[in-house]
């Protein structure tokens, strides 16, 4: 069995959809470094139908 970890953009009020609508003004070097660190550990990606089609 493998461990499944979700790396999500989410706002303070718990919104996890449409990060392009709210994260643009808060994306800085620290957030970029954190995303880079998370992405370096990814070896498999699980997509739903809509994400796959996009």
Secondary structure as the mmCIF struct_conf table of DSSP 4:
data_model
#
loop_
_struct_conf.conf_type_id
_struct_conf.id
_struct_conf.beg_label_comp_id
_struct_conf.beg_label_asym_id
_struct_conf.beg_label_seq_id
_struct_conf.end_label_comp_id
_struct_conf.end_label_asym_id
_struct_conf.end_label_seq_id
TURN_TY1_P TURN_TY1_P1 UNK A 12 UNK A 13
BEND BEND1 UNK A 17 UNK A 17
HELX_RH_3T_P HELX_RH_3T_P1 UNK A 19 UNK A 21
TURN_TY1_P TURN_TY1_P2 UNK A 22 UNK A 22
BEND BEND2 UNK A 23 UNK A 23
TURN_TY1_P TURN_TY1_P3 UNK A 24 UNK A 26
HELX_RH_AL_P HELX_RH_AL_P1 UNK A 29 UNK A 40
TURN_TY1_P TURN_TY1_P4 UNK A 41 UNK A 41
HELX_RH_AL_P HELX_RH_AL_P2 UNK A 49 UNK A 53
#
